[in-house]
């Protein structure tokens, strides 16, 4: 497994990161443990989770995913072999995360409460990478890289104030490094500016959606990722399963996220279907598993630090891990880019 630097932290993380958001909903504790066993055995040293998980978010399951990771650490004694990333919720109207029932925001009090709860569930004394799951400020679209911009306004905590809180948590030894998620070029640069001018922790990474169907990261953030060493942790590289081909022709596999929850609207836009079919056809022409082609494309990008994969079965996980052996030669990349020019970012 290829290891890559995590920003300027001095840590090296595997090119594949194990995503965990199905554990505690679609997957049991035992299944989550089995996935972590396989991933660690295959050289994956980087796990990503969140206080929000599992998905879909709801009060009765919130925190289960972190708890499953915690029991695995306790039973396996593997904490020192894993670089662990988790996230705090950004601003939202959800009221079940905080003890006093307050809606989520990135205030000092709420961030400190969230960190302490995550540490307890994870059964660890420290978090390697603590990420802001989405911005505190209002943004025009979840993911912060819309193809259509609309101005929105609302309350927000200043970025330097948020970073000062995270800096105090670093000094306290509760977190080691900080990262962003669903962030924009402007937001990323403001965090970097605050760090440089105020002596605060420097963000190490940015976790945004990135796939064949959503290459908006390349528009402004890719150059930042390379020049500022704030690499992408790419989530949803398979477009929530659409790029595997399992939904092709209107199929609805039993136990799939669409069949269970019908929450895949981000990948069901008017332009999505022809783009998906074009990528599936290209994979067939190249003699490749479409999931592995899609994953290999993401992993091979120069601005990607780690590609976050998720699975609900060991078979799916094995397929994803095996994608590291798939190359994207120039002729295949040219075919991918030709489709992208015809079907540009249908699912931002």
N, C-alpha and C positions, 0 to 999 in steps of 0.2 A: 504493500500500500504506500503510495506516494505521500510524503509529509511536506507540508508547506508552512511558511511562517505566518503566525497570526499577528498581523500588523507589526508593530515594533515592540511587542511584549516579550520577545525572546522565547515564546512557546512555539512549538511546531505541532500542527494538527493534521489529521488524515484528510486526504482529498475528498473522501466520503465522510459525511457526518450522519450519525443515526438520529433520525427524527422520531418523535415519541408520542405524537398527539392522539393516537388511537388507543393507547393503553389506558384502561379504566373505563372504556366504552365499547369499542369494537373488539378489543383484546383484553384478556384476563391478565392477572398478575403473573401467572405461570408463563403465559405466552410472551409477555414483555421481558421476563427474565431470560427466556430462551433466545429471544432476538438479541439481547445484550450479550449473551454468551457467544452466539455466532459472530456477531460484529467484532467483538474483542478478539476472538480467535482469528479473524480474517484481517486484523491489523487496524481496525477502526479504533481510534483513541479519543474521539470527539462525539459527545452526545448533546443534543439540544432539546430543551423542554421549556415549560412556561407555567407560571402560576395559574394561567387561564385553563390549561389542559385538564381533561381531554376535550376534544371537539366532537359534537357541538357543545358550546359552553352552557352550563346550567348549574344552579346552586347545589343540587344533590350530588354532583360528580366532581365539582371543582377541587383541584388539588390531588386527585387520585393518581395522576401520572407521575408527579414528583414523588408521591409516597411509594409507588411501585419501584422507582429507581432507588429510593432509600432502602427498601427491604433487600434489593439486589446487592447494594453496597455492603449491607450488614451481613448477608448470608455468604457472599463471595469474598469479602475482604479486598475489593478491587478499587477502592476510591483513589489510590495513588496512581492507578494505571489509566485514569480517564480524565480528560479535560472536559469539564462540565459547564454547559451554558444554560442559563434559564432567563426568564424575562418577567418584568413587572408590567402590568396593564397600563396603557396610556389613558387619556381622559375618555370616560364613557359614562353612561347612565346606569350601568350595572351596579347594584348595591350590595351584592352578597360577598364581595371580596374583603371588605373592611369590617372590623368588629362593631363599629358604631353605625353601620348601614349607610355610610356616605357613598355617593357616586365616586367612581374612580377619578383620580387626578394625580399628577406627579408632584405632589407637595412633599416636603421633607417628612412629615409625619407618616404619610401613606407609603412612601418608598421604604422607610425604616421598618414599618410594620410588615410590608410585603417580604422584605429580605429575611426578617426573623422567622416568618412562617415558612418560607421556602427552605431555609436551613433546617428547620425542624422536620419537615416532611422528607427532605432528602437525606436526613441523618448524616450530615456533614458539618464541619466547622467553617467551611469556606466555599465560595462559588468562584470558579475560574473566570467566567465571562458573564457579566450581568448586563442584560440588554433592555432597553426601553422598547416595549413591544410595538408601540406606535406613538406618534407625537402627542404631547400634551396640548399643543396649539391646534386650532381647527385647520384642517386641510381639505382640499376639494374632492379627494377620493382616497379611500383606503389603499395604501401602497405609496401614496405621495408622489407618484409619477403619472399623472393623468395625461391622456392624449387630448383631452378637452379641458381647459382650465376655467374654473369658475371661482370667483372670489367669495370667500366665506369669512365670517368674523365670529368671535366669541372669546371667553376668558382663557387665559393661559399663564403658566408660570414661566418666567424668563429662563432661557437656556442656561446662562451662567449659574443661576440659583439651583437648577436641577443638577448641574455638574458639581457644584459645591457639596451638595448632599452625597452624591456618589463618591466624591473625594474623601469625605469623612468616613464613609463605609470602607473604602480602601485602607485608610489609616487604621481603622479598627480591626482590620484583618478579616472582615466578613466577606468581602469580594476582592478579587485580584485585579481584574481589568473590566472595562466597560465597553459596550457596543450599542449600536442603534439598530432599529428594525422599521421597515415600512417608512423610510425616511427619504427626503428629497435632497437634491444637490445643495440647495440653499441651507437647509437644516444641517446637513453634514458639515458644511464649511463653517457655519456659526459655532457648532460644537468644537471644531478644530481651533477656531479663532479664540474661543473662550479658554481652551486648554493652554494655548500658547501664550496668551497675554495675562493669564491669572494664575499660572502654575497649577492647573487642575489636571485630572487624569485625561489622557488622550484616548479618543475612541479608537478601538482596534479593528472594528469590523462593522459592516452594515448588512443586515439580513433582510433582503427584499425578494419578491417573486421574480423568477427569471426562468424562461423556458423558450422553446421554439415559437410559442404563441405569444410571448410577452418579452420582447427584447428592449423595453423602454429604458432599462438600466444603462444601455449603451449610449443613450442620447446625451447624458451629462455626468452620470455617476461613474462610468467606467474610467474616464480619465482621472477623476478624483481617487478612485480605488487604487490605480497604479501609481500615480505621482505622490499621493499622500500616504500610501501604504495602509489603506483602510479597505481591505478586500471584501468582496461579496461572499456572504454565506447565502447561497441560492436556495430559496424554498419553492415548493411546487414545481420541480423540474419536469414532472410528468403531467402538469396541468390537471392535478387531481384525478389522474387516471386516464384522461382522454387520449393522451399520446401513447398509451399502451395498445390502443385499438379495441379495448374491451367494450366500449360503448358504440362501436361502429355499426352503422345500419340501424340505429335505434335500439340496440341490445341493452338489456337492463339486468345484469348478472345479480343473482341472489346474494345478499350480504355486502354488496358494493355500497359505497357511500351515497351514491345517487339514489339507489333503491331504498336505503335505510333512512336517509335524512333529506334528500333533495335540496342540497345546499351548494350546488355547483354552478350557480348562475354566472359567476365570473368567467366560466369557460363555455358558456352557452349563448354568447352574443351573436348577432346576425351574421358576422363574418367568420365565426369560428369553424363551422362544419366544413366548408371547402378547404380551409387551411389545414385542418386536421387530416382530411382525406389525402391531401397532397403530400403531407409528411409521411403518412402511412404507406402510400404508394412508393415514395422514394426509398423507404426502408426495405420494402419488398424487392424493389429493383436491385438494391445493393446487397441483398441476401442477409439482411440484419434483422434481429428482433427490434421492433419499433421502439420499445421501451429502452433498450440498451443504446440505440442510436440517439434518442433524445437525451438520455443521461450523459452519454459520452460527449455530446456536443457541449453541454453545460460545463462538465468537468474540465474540458480542454480549453476553456476561455482563459486568457492571460490575467484577467481581473478577478477571477474566482479563486477564493481561498479554499472553500469547501462546499460541496454539493450535498444538500440535506435530503436524504432519501427516507421514505416511510414505507412501511409494509404492514399488512395484516396477517401474513403467513410467512413461514420460513422459506417457502418456495419463492415468493415474491422478493423476499430479502436477498436470497441467493442470486436471483436474476439481476437485481440492482447492483450487488457487490461485484458480480462478474462483468458489469459494464466497464470496469476499469481496464479490461483487456481489449476493449474495442477502440480502434483508432478512427479518426476523422481525417482521411486523406484529402488533398486539395480538391479533387474532382467531386467528392461527396460534399465538402463545404460549399463548393460553387453551386451544387444543386440545392442545398439548404438555403443559401442566400438568394437564389433565383425565386424560390417559393416565398421567401420573406419579402422580397420586393413586390410580389403580386398580392400578398396577403400580410400587410404590415401591421404587426401588433394588434390582432383582433381581440385580444383578451388582456388588456392592461390591468 
